[in-house]
Amino acid sequence: MRKKIFITVPILLAILVVIYFLFLGSDDKKGGFTFAEITRGDLNNTITSTGTLDAITKVDVGTQVSGIIAKIFVDFNSEVKKGQLLALIDTTFLAAQLRDSRAGLERAKAQYEESLAKHERNKKLFAKGYLSELDFITSRTTLKSDSASLNSAESALERAKTNLDYAFIVAPISGKIINRNVEQGQTVAASFSTPTLFTITDDLSTMRILVNVDESDIGQIKLGQKVQFTVQAYPDKKFTGQVVQVRLNPETVQNVVNYTIVVNANNNEKLLLPGMTATVDFYIDQRVDVLLLPNAALRFQPTEEMLTEFRANMEKQFANAPDSIKKRFGNGNRSGGGFPFSGQSANNSFGKSRNFGSVWYLDENNKPEMSPVVLGSTDGKNTEIVRARSLKEGMKVITGIVENNTQTQNKTNILNPQSNMQRGMRRGF
């Protein structure tokens, strides 16, 4: 006996659940319809793209002389000041070149002084006629040549001093070492190109993002525009930034033209690091504390029975309307006794530049009713209600029809913003 009760109770519970959903149901499927609720909140229309974080100012520190790295005084993430010694290249050969240049300068000076003394003597002899003109010209040429050799020796000495100074690698700016490409004892060659030894950023409290934006969206990007972005390291944290530059040089990748947008972002918390990939949302349009209509309600397509009943109700309302209203819609010139919503052409230019839609709901008698609505911005999921006669916050609007326990939602609305019926209903606002 206990076994039969054990089997019967679960079956009874299952039957009760089925009865509840079939006959009682939830509010979201009331009367054979599915519903969505009109809410109030903020709406953001954005363009989403990706970019790479980088420091605003980044300096590559190299060397102009070749040699062995004798000493390295800094490492990754070291804080440095402008002029601080970072590394030292072996100065053995550079110091020898300096000494050789000094010796060459002394030799050039001696030769110049000798040539100058001889020329002064030859000048007096030439003036008295004791020296031929050819010998005098030779003396003068020798003096000029030795003068040039002296200047060359002075330049060689300056070059040797400079090369020796270049062996002392110092920081050109104050900042942080973010990259070190050499090790102590390594040989660097600066013959053909300048090797990069260190990379320094001046300040990581402000970062920049280089974002690629498609040409179809570039027209909506403006200087000073607010952006919000996330990085994979902190997926739940939102960072903010601002557009500071729209670069005019396009890049074509797989036949798609992209433009580089520079976004500056605060990094006071030091969470953002160079090289991170950022997913950036450009705020094109923002609406604060507005009525939000689910887009599924705008896609709902009423049945022919709903349309027939709706037209009949509107015929009755129009028949009882004042003569001024009837005259406005041209009573007697339209089929159906002048009813402007019967699907005939309505000469109504009201709000042509606006975006209109129609929304269905259940009235007090639990019968389908339609309300025209002026629409604003959309984020793809919800649309702003700019103006509506019957729609309010918290109201349930129809999004689909439930037939044979199957929910159907239509992707197009038979009363689209361009339909004659809807254009006629604009007078009702």
C-alpha positions in Angstrom: 0.0 0.0 0.0 2.8 2.4 0.8 4.4 1.7 -2.6 1.2 2.8 -4.5 1.0 6.1 -2.5 4.7 6.7 -3.2 4.1 6.4 -7.0 0.8 8.4 -7.0 2.0 11.5 -5.2 4.7 12.5 -7.8 2.2 11.9 -10.6 -0.4 14.1 -8.9 2.2 16.9 -8.4 3.1 16.8 -12.0 -0.5 17.1 -13.1 -1.0 20.1 -10.8 2.0 21.8 -12.3 0.7 21.2 -15.9 -2.7 22.5 -14.9 -1.1 25.6 -13.4 0.9 26.5 -16.5 -1.9 25.7 -18.9 -4.9 27.3 -17.2 -3.5 29.7 -14.7 -0.2 30.6 -16.4 2.0 33.6 -15.7 1.4 37.2 -16.5 3.9 37.0 -19.3 1.7 34.7 -21.3 -1.7 36.1 -20.4 -4.5 35.7 -22.9 -2.3 33.8 -25.4 0.3 36.5 -25.7 3.8 37.0 -24.4 4.6 40.3 -22.8 7.5 42.6 -22.0 7.5 45.5 -19.5 8.1 49.1 -20.2 10.8 50.3 -17.8 12.6 53.5 -17.0 16.4 53.9 -17.1 19.4 55.1 -19.0 20.1 54.3 -22.6 23.5 54.4 -24.3 24.0 54.1 -28.0 27.6 53.0 -28.5 30.2 51.9 -31.1 32.4 49.1 -29.9 36.0 48.5 -31.1 39.3 47.2 -29.7 42.6 48.9 -29.2 46.0 48.5 -27.5 47.0 50.4 -24.4 50.3 52.3 -24.5 52.2 55.0 -22.6 51.6 58.5 -23.9 55.3 59.3 -23.9 57.8 56.5 -24.5 61.5 57.0 -25.3 63.9 54.4 -26.6 67.4 54.9 -25.2 70.2 53.8 -27.5 73.9 54.3 -28.0 76.0 56.0 -30.7 79.2 54.2 -29.9 80.1 50.5 -30.1 81.6 48.5 -27.4 81.0 46.1 -24.5 78.5 46.9 -21.8 80.7 47.2 -18.8 78.1 48.1 -16.2 74.3 48.3 -15.9 72.9 50.3 -13.1 69.1 49.9 -13.6 66.6 47.1 -14.2 63.0 46.6 -15.3 60.5 49.0 -13.6 63.3 51.1 -12.1 62.4 54.7 -11.4 64.9 57.0 -12.9 65.5 60.8 -13.0 66.6 62.8 -16.0 70.4 62.6 -16.4 70.7 59.5 -14.2 73.4 57.0 -15.3 71.8 53.9 -16.7 74.7 51.9 -18.1 78.4 52.2 -19.0 80.1 51.0 -22.1 83.8 50.0 -21.8 85.9 53.1 -22.2 89.3 51.6 -22.9 89.4 52.3 -26.6 87.4 55.5 -26.3 89.9 56.9 -23.8 92.8 55.8 -26.0 91.2 57.7 -28.9 90.9 60.7 -26.7 94.6 60.6 -25.8 95.6 60.1 -29.4 93.4 63.1 -30.4 95.0 65.3 -27.8 98.5 64.3 -29.1 97.4 65.0 -32.6 96.2 68.4 -31.6 99.5 69.2 -29.9 101.4 68.1 -33.1 99.1 70.3 -35.3 99.6 73.3 -33.0 103.4 72.9 -33.2 103.4 72.7 -37.0 101.1 75.6 -37.3 103.3 77.8 -35.0 106.4 76.8 -37.0 104.7 77.6 -40.3 103.4 80.9 -38.9 106.9 82.0 -37.8 108.5 81.0 -41.1 105.8 82.9 -43.0 106.3 86.0 -40.9 110.0 85.9 -41.7 109.4 85.2 -45.4 107.0 88.1 -45.6 109.8 90.6 -44.5 112.3 89.0 -46.9 109.8 89.2 -49.7 109.1 92.9 -48.9 112.9 93.6 -49.2 113.2 91.6 -52.4 115.3 88.9 -50.9 112.7 86.2 -51.5 111.1 85.2 -54.8 107.4 85.4 -55.3 107.1 81.6 -55.7 108.8 80.9 -52.4 106.5 83.5 -50.7 103.3 81.8 -52.2 104.6 78.4 -51.0 105.2 79.7 -47.5 101.7 81.2 -47.4 100.1 77.9 -48.6 102.0 75.9 -46.0 100.7 78.2 -43.3 97.0 77.8 -44.5 97.4 74.0 -44.7 98.8 73.8 -41.2 96.0 76.0 -39.9 93.5 73.6 -41.5 95.3 70.7 -39.9 95.0 72.4 -36.5 91.3 72.9 -36.9 90.9 69.3 -37.9 92.9 68.1 -34.9 90.6 70.3 -32.6 87.5 68.7 -34.2 89.0 65.2 -33.7 89.6 66.0 -30.0 86.0 67.2 -29.6 84.7 64.0 -31.4 86.8 61.8 -29.1 85.5 63.6 -26.0 81.9 63.2 -27.2 82.3 59.5 -28.0 83.7 59.0 -24.5 80.7 60.9 -23.1 78.4 58.6 -25.1 79.8 55.6 -23.3 77.9 56.9 -20.2 74.3 56.0 -21.0 72.0 58.5 -19.1 68.3 58.9 -18.9 66.9 61.6 -21.3 63.7 61.9 -19.3 62.4 61.1 -15.8 60.2 58.0 -15.7 60.2 54.3 -15.4 62.2 51.6 -17.2 59.7 49.3 -19.0 62.2 47.5 -21.2 65.9 46.5 -21.0 67.4 44.9 -24.1 71.0 44.3 -23.0 72.9 42.4 -20.4 76.2 43.3 -18.8 79.1 42.0 -20.9 77.1 42.2 -24.1 78.7 43.9 -27.2 76.7 46.5 -28.9 77.4 47.7 -32.5 76.3 51.1 -33.6 77.8 51.1 -37.0 74.7 50.8 -39.2 71.8 51.6 -36.8 71.3 52.7 -33.2 70.7 49.8 -31.0 68.0 50.2 -28.3 69.2 49.6 -24.8 66.3 50.7 -22.7 62.8 52.0 -23.1 61.5 54.7 -20.6 58.0 56.0 -20.1 57.7 59.4 -18.4 54.4 58.7 -16.6 52.0 55.8 -16.4 49.3 57.7 -14.5 47.8 58.6 -17.9 47.6 56.0 -20.7 46.5 56.1 -24.3 44.6 53.6 -26.4 45.1 53.3 -30.2 41.7 52.1 -31.4 40.9 51.0 -35.0 37.5 52.2 -36.1 35.8 51.1 -39.3 35.2 53.8 -42.0 31.4 53.2 -41.6 31.6 54.5 -38.0 34.3 57.1 -38.2 31.8 59.9 -39.0 30.3 59.5 -35.5 33.6 59.8 -33.7 34.4 63.4 -32.4 37.2 65.0 -30.4 36.4 65.1 -26.7 34.0 62.2 -27.0 33.6 60.1 -23.9 34.5 56.4 -24.0 34.3 53.5 -21.6 36.5 50.4 -21.9 37.4 47.2 -20.2 40.5 45.0 -20.2 40.8 41.3 -19.8 42.7 41.6 -16.6 39.8 43.3 -14.9 36.6 42.2 -16.8 34.2 43.6 -14.2 35.8 47.0 -13.9 34.9 49.9 -16.2 37.5 52.5 -17.2 36.8 55.8 -18.8 38.6 57.9 -21.3 38.3 60.6 -23.9 39.0 60.9 -27.6 42.0 63.3 -28.2 42.9 62.6 -31.8 41.5 61.2 -35.0 44.4 60.3 -37.2 43.8 60.9 -40.9 46.1 58.2 -42.2 43.9 55.1 -43.0 44.9 51.5 -42.8 43.3 48.8 -45.1 43.1 45.4 -43.6 41.3 42.7 -45.6 39.7 45.3 -47.8 38.3 47.1 -44.7 39.4 50.7 -44.2 40.2 51.6 -40.6 41.2 54.8 -38.9 43.2 55.1 -35.7 41.5 56.9 -32.9 43.7 58.0 -29.9 42.0 57.8 -26.5 43.5 59.1 -23.3 42.6 57.4 -20.0 43.5 58.0 -16.4 45.5 55.3 -14.7 45.8 56.7 -11.2 45.3 53.2 -9.7 48.2 51.9 -11.9 46.0 48.9 -13.0 46.5 49.5 -16.7 49.7 48.3 -18.3 51.2 48.9 -21.7 50.2 46.3 -24.3 46.9 45.4 -22.8 44.0 44.9 -25.2 41.0 47.2 -24.5 37.5 46.8 -25.6 36.3 50.4 -26.1 32.7 51.7 -26.3 32.3 55.1 -27.9 29.3 56.9 -26.5 27.4 58.2 -29.6 24.2 59.1 -27.8 23.1 59.0 -24.2 19.6 59.2 -22.6 19.1 59.5 -18.9 16.0 58.4 -17.0 13.8 57.8 -20.1 11.1 55.3 -20.8 12.5 52.2 -22.4 10.5 50.0 -24.8 11.8 46.4 -25.5 12.5 46.2 -29.2 10.6 42.9 -29.3 7.4 44.8 -28.9 8.1 46.9 -32.0 8.7 43.7 -34.0 5.3 42.2 -33.0 2.9 41.5 -36.0 -0.8 41.4 -35.0 -3.2 38.9 -36.5 -5.8 39.9 -39.1 -8.5 39.5 -36.4 -6.7 42.0 -34.2 -6.5 44.5 -37.0 -10.1 44.0 -37.9 -11.3 44.6 -34.4 -9.0 47.6 -34.0 -10.3 49.2 -37.1 -13.9 48.7 -36.0 -13.2 50.3 -32.7 -11.5 53.2 -34.3 -14.5 53.6 -36.7 -16.8 53.9 -33.8 -14.6 56.5 -32.1 -14.2 58.5 -35.2 -18.0 58.4 -35.8 -18.6 60.0 -32.4 -15.7 62.6 -32.9 -16.5 66.3 -33.2 -17.1 67.7 -36.6 -13.8 69.7 -36.4 -11.9 66.4 -36.2 -13.8 64.9 -39.0 -13.2 68.0 -41.2 -9.5 67.8 -40.4 -9.3 64.3 -41.9 -11.4 65.2 -44.9 -14.8 63.6 -44.0 -16.6 62.3 -47.1 -13.5 62.0 -49.2 -12.4 58.6 -47.9 -13.9 55.2 -47.9 -15.4 54.1 -44.6 -17.2 57.4 -43.8 -14.0 59.4 -43.6 -12.2 57.2 -41.1 -8.6 58.1 -41.4 -7.2 54.8 -40.2 -8.8 52.4 -42.6 -5.6 51.9 -44.6 -6.3 54.6 -47.2 -3.8 57.3 -48.0 -3.6 60.1 -45.4 -2.2 63.4 -46.4 -0.5 64.0 -43.2 3.1 65.4 -43.0 3.2 65.5 -39.2 6.6 64.4 -37.9 8.0 63.0 -41.1 11.5 63.4 -39.8 10.7 61.4 -36.7 10.8 57.7 -36.1 7.4 56.3 -35.4 6.3 52.8 -34.3 3.3 51.0 -33.0 2.9 49.0 -29.8 0.2 46.5 -28.9 -1.1 45.9 -25.3 -4.3 44.6 -23.5 -6.8 47.3 -22.4 -8.9 47.2 -19.3 -11.3 44.7 -20.9 -8.4 42.4 -21.7 -8.6 43.1 -25.4 -5.7 44.0 -27.7 -5.2 47.7 -28.3 -2.6 49.5 -30.3 -0.8 52.7 -29.4 1.4 54.8 -31.8 4.7 55.9 -30.3 7.4 58.3 -31.2 10.8 56.6 -30.9 14.2 57.9 -30.0 17.6 56.3 -29.6 18.1 52.6 -29.4 20.9 50.3 -28.1 19.7 47.3 -30.1 17.7 45.8 -27.2 15.6 48.7 -26.0 14.4 51.9 -27.6 13.6 55.3 -26.1 10.0 56.3 -26.0 10.0 60.0 -26.8 6.2 60.4 -26.9 3.3 58.0 -26.4 -0.4 58.5 -25.6 -1.1 55.3 -23.7 2.3 53.8 -22.7 3.5 54.2 -19.1 6.3 52.8 -16.9 5.5 49.3 -15.7 3.0 48.6 -18.5 3.1 45.2 -20.2 3.2 45.3 -24.0 2.7 42.4 -26.4 5.8 40.8 -27.9 4.4 37.6 -29.3 1.5 35.1 -29.7 1.3 31.7 -27.9 -0.3 29.1 -30.1 -0.4 25.5 -29.1 2.1 26.2 -26.3 4.5 27.6 -28.8 5.6 31.2 -28.6 5.9 33.1 -31.9 7.5 36.5 -32.2 7.4 38.4 -35.5 10.5 40.1 -36.9 8.5 42.8 -38.8 5.5 44.8 -37.8 2.7 45.1 -40.3 2.1 48.6 -39.0 5.6 49.8 -39.8 6.5 53.4 -39.4 5.8 54.1 -43.1 2.3 52.5 -43.2 -0.7 54.6 -44.1 -2.6 53.5 -41.0 0.2 54.6 -38.7 0.7 57.8 -40.5 -2.9 58.7 -40.0 -2.7 57.9 -36.3 -0.1 60.5 -35.7 -2.9 63.0 -35.4 -3.9 61.4 -32.2 -0.7 62.6 -30.3 
